[in-house]
Amino acid sequence: MNKDELSAKLLRAVGHPLRLRIIKILHESPSCVNDLHRTLKCSPPNLSQHLRILSEVGILESKKTGFPIIYKTKKI
């Protein structure tokens, strides 16, 4: 994947209003899916899909220390 394709993929990932809210929340404090679900009022499967997209482009990272998985923004 060249730089232009990577840039386009990144812009598509952050181009959704819910994903921008997720990034803002996780930038302030790491959270698990249940906490994000309560804050954002969206279904867990939908939320998980958005988290996966943000993780795939390298914006988020996750840490599994048992249950639950904690998500946070990556430091750039």
NUVEXBA-310528 format. One line per field, with one value per atom (N, C-alpha, C): x, y, z; residue in three letters. Coordinates in Angstrom, 1 decimal, padded with zeros to 4 digits, always signed. Layout:
BEGIN
c1: [X/...]
c2: [Y/...]
c3: [Z/...]
code: [ALA/...]
***
This chain:
BEGIN
c1: [+000.9/+000.0/+000.9/+000.7/+001.5/+001.0/+001.7/+001.4/+000.0/-000.4/-001.7/-002.8/-002.6/-003.7/-003.8/-002.7/-002.7/-003.4/-003.0/-003.7/-005.2/-005.6/-007.0/-007.7/-007.1/-007.7/-007.8/-006.8/-006.8/-007.9/-008.0/-009.1/-010.5/-010.7/-012.0/-012.3/-011.3/-011.5/-011.9/-011.3/-011.7/-012.8/-013.3/-014.4/-015.8/-015.9/-017.2/-017.4/-018.5/-018.7/-018.5/-019.0/-018.9/-017.4/-016.7/-015.3/-014.5/-014.8/-014.2/-014.5/-015.7/-016.1/-015.3/-015.1/-014.4/-012.9/-012.3/-010.9/-010.8/-011.7/-011.7/-011.8/-012.7/-012.9/-011.7/-011.1/-010.0/-008.7/-008.6/-007.5/-007.4/-008.6/-008.7/-008.4/-008.9/-008.7/-009.0/-008.1/-008.4/-009.7/-010.4/-011.7/-011.9/-012.9/-013.3/-014.6/-015.0/-016.2/-017.4/-017.6/-018.7/-018.9/-017.7/-017.8/-018.1/-017.5/-017.7/-019.2/-019.7/-021.1/-022.1/-021.8/-022.7/-022.5/-021.3/-021.1/-021.7/-021.5/-021.9/-023.3/-023.9/-025.3/-025.4/-024.4/-024.6/-024.4/-024.9/-024.8/-023.4/-023.2/-021.8/-021.2/-022.0/-021.5/-021.1/-021.9/-021.5/-020.3/-020.2/-019.0/-017.8/-017.9/-016.7/-016.2/-017.2/-016.8/-016.0/-016.5/-015.7/-014.4/-014.3/-013.0/-012.0/-012.5/-011.7/-011.1/-012.0/-011.5/-010.4/-010.6/-009.6/-008.3/-008.5/-007.3/-006.5/-007.2/-006.6/-005.7/-006.1/-005.3/-004.3/-004.2/-003.1/-003.4/-004.7/-005.1/-005.2/-005.7/-006.0/-005.1/-004.9/-004.2/-005.1/-005.0/-005.7/-004.8/-005.2/-004.5/-005.4/-005.1/-006.0/-005.3/-005.9/-005.4/-006.5/-006.9/-008.1/-009.3/-010.4/-011.6/-011.8/-012.1/-012.3/-011.0/-011.1/-010.0/-010.1/-008.9/-008.9/-008.3/-009.0/-008.6/-008.1/-007.1/-006.5/-006.0/-005.8/-005.2/-003.7/-003.1/-001.6/-001.0/+000.2/+001.0/+001.8/+001.7/+002.4/+003.6]
c2: [-001.2/+000.0/+001.2/+002.2/+003.4/+004.4/+005.5/+006.6/+007.2/+007.4/+008.0/+007.0/+005.8/+004.8/+004.7/+004.8/+004.7/+006.0/+007.1/+008.4/+008.4/+007.9/+007.8/+006.8/+005.7/+004.8/+005.4/+006.2/+006.9/+007.9/+008.7/+009.7/+009.1/+008.0/+007.3/+006.9/+006.4/+005.9/+007.0/+008.2/+009.3/+010.1/+009.8/+010.6/+010.3/+009.4/+009.1/+009.8/+010.5/+011.3/+010.4/+009.2/+008.4/+008.0/+007.8/+007.4/+008.6/+009.8/+011.0/+011.1/+010.8/+010.9/+009.8/+008.6/+007.5/+008.0/+008.6/+009.0/+010.0/+011.0/+012.0/+011.4/+010.5/+009.9/+009.1/+008.3/+007.5/+008.3/+009.4/+010.3/+010.8/+011.1/+011.6/+010.5/+009.3/+008.2/+006.9/+005.9/+004.6/+004.0/+003.2/+002.7/+001.3/+000.6/-000.7/-000.5/-001.5/-001.4/-001.1/-001.7/-001.4/+000.1/+000.7/+002.1/+003.0/+002.6/+003.4/+003.2/+002.0/+001.8/+002.6/+002.7/+003.6/+005.0/+005.5/+006.9/+007.3/+006.4/+006.7/+006.3/+005.5/+005.0/+004.3/+003.5/+002.7/+001.2/+000.4/-001.1/-001.6/-002.5/-003.1/-003.6/-004.3/-004.8/-003.7/-002.6/-001.4/-000.8/-000.6/+000.0/-000.8/-002.1/-003.0/-002.9/-002.7/-002.6/-001.2/-000.2/+001.1/+001.0/+000.3/+000.1/-000.7/-001.7/-002.5/-001.6/-000.8/+000.1/+001.0/+001.6/+002.6/+001.8/+000.6/-000.2/-000.6/-000.9/-001.4/-000.3/+000.9/+002.0/+002.6/+002.0/+002.4/+003.5/+003.9/+005.0/+004.5/+003.3/+002.8/+001.6/+001.3/+000.1/-000.5/-001.8/-002.4/-003.2/-003.4/-004.2/-005.1/-006.4/-007.4/-007.8/-007.5/-008.0/-008.8/-009.8/-010.5/-010.0/-009.8/-009.1/-007.9/-006.8/-006.5/-006.0/-005.8/-005.3/-003.8/-003.1/-001.7/-001.1/-000.1/+000.6/+002.0/+002.4/+003.8/+004.2/+005.6/+006.1/+005.8/+005.6/+005.4/+006.8/+006.8/+008.0/+008.1/+009.3/+009.4/+010.3]
c3: [+000.0/+000.0/+000.0/-001.0/-001.0/+000.0/+000.1/+001.1/+000.8/-000.5/-000.8/-000.4/-000.6/-000.3/+001.3/+002.0/+003.4/+004.0/+003.4/+003.8/+003.6/+002.4/+002.2/+003.1/+003.5/+004.4/+005.8/+006.2/+007.5/+007.5/+006.5/+006.4/+006.4/+005.7/+005.8/+007.2/+007.9/+009.3/+010.2/+010.1/+011.0/+010.5/+009.3/+008.7/+009.2/+010.2/+010.7/+012.1/+012.3/+013.6/+014.8/+014.8/+016.0/+016.3/+015.2/+015.4/+015.9/+015.5/+016.1/+017.6/+018.0/+019.4/+020.2/+019.6/+020.2/+020.4/+019.4/+019.5/+020.6/+020.7/+021.7/+023.1/+023.3/+024.6/+025.0/+024.1/+024.4/+024.5/+023.9/+024.1/+025.5/+026.1/+027.4/+028.5/+028.2/+029.2/+028.5/+028.7/+028.2/+028.8/+027.9/+028.4/+027.7/+028.3/+027.8/+026.9/+026.2/+025.4/+026.2/+027.4/+028.2/+028.6/+029.0/+029.3/+028.1/+027.0/+025.8/+025.3/+025.5/+025.1/+026.0/+027.2/+028.1/+027.8/+027.4/+027.1/+025.7/+024.7/+023.4/+023.0/+023.8/+023.5/+022.1/+021.8/+020.5/+020.9/+020.0/+020.3/+020.4/+021.3/+021.4/+020.1/+019.3/+018.0/+017.1/+017.0/+016.2/+016.7/+018.0/+018.7/+018.4/+018.5/+018.2/+016.8/+015.9/+014.5/+014.3/+014.9/+014.8/+015.5/+016.6/+017.3/+016.4/+015.7/+014.8/+013.7/+013.1/+012.0/+012.5/+013.6/+014.2/+014.5/+015.0/+015.4/+014.1/+013.0/+011.8/+011.2/+011.3/+010.7/+011.6/+012.8/+013.8/+014.7/+014.8/+015.7/+017.1/+017.3/+018.6/+018.9/+020.1/+020.6/+021.7/+021.9/+022.9/+023.8/+025.1/+026.0/+026.7/+026.6/+027.3/+028.5/+029.7/+030.9/+031.6/+030.9/+031.4/+030.7/+031.4/+030.8/+031.6/+031.1/+029.6/+028.9/+027.6/+026.8/+027.0/+027.2/+027.4/+026.1/+025.6/+024.4/+024.7/+024.0/+024.1/+022.8/+022.7/+021.4/+021.5/+020.3/+020.3/+020.4/+021.0/+021.0/+019.7/+019.1/+017.8/+018.0]
code: [MET/MET/MET/ASN/ASN/ASN/LYS/LYS/LYS/ASP/ASP/ASP/GLU/GLU/GLU/LEU/LEU/LEU/SER/SER/SER/ALA/ALA/ALA/LYS/LYS/LYS/LEU/LEU/LEU/LEU/LEU/LEU/ARG/ARG/ARG/ALA/ALA/ALA/VAL/VAL/VAL/GLY/GLY/GLY/HIS/HIS/HIS/PRO/PRO/PRO/LEU/LEU/LEU/ARG/ARG/ARG/LEU/LEU/LEU/ARG/ARG/ARG/ILE/ILE/ILE/ILE/ILE/ILE/LYS/LYS/LYS/ILE/ILE/ILE/LEU/LEU/LEU/HIS/HIS/HIS/GLU/GLU/GLU/SER/SER/SER/PRO/PRO/PRO/SER/SER/SER/CYS/CYS/CYS/VAL/VAL/VAL/ASN/ASN/ASN/ASP/ASP/ASP/LEU/LEU/LEU/HIS/HIS/HIS/ARG/ARG/ARG/THR/THR/THR/LEU/LEU/LEU/LYS/LYS/LYS/CYS/CYS/CYS/SER/SER/SER/PRO/PRO/PRO/PRO/PRO/PRO/ASN/ASN/ASN/LEU/LEU/LEU/SER/SER/SER/GLN/GLN/GLN/HIS/HIS/HIS/LEU/LEU/LEU/ARG/ARG/ARG/ILE/ILE/ILE/LEU/LEU/LEU/SER/SER/SER/GLU/GLU/GLU/VAL/VAL/VAL/GLY/GLY/GLY/ILE/ILE/ILE/LEU/LEU/LEU/GLU/GLU/GLU/SER/SER/SER/LYS/LYS/LYS/LYS/LYS/LYS/THR/THR/THR/GLY/GLY/GLY/PHE/PHE/PHE/PRO/PRO/PRO/ILE/ILE/ILE/ILE/ILE/ILE/TYR/TYR/TYR/LYS/LYS/LYS/THR/THR/THR/LYS/LYS/LYS/LYS/LYS/LYS/ILE/ILE/ILE]
***
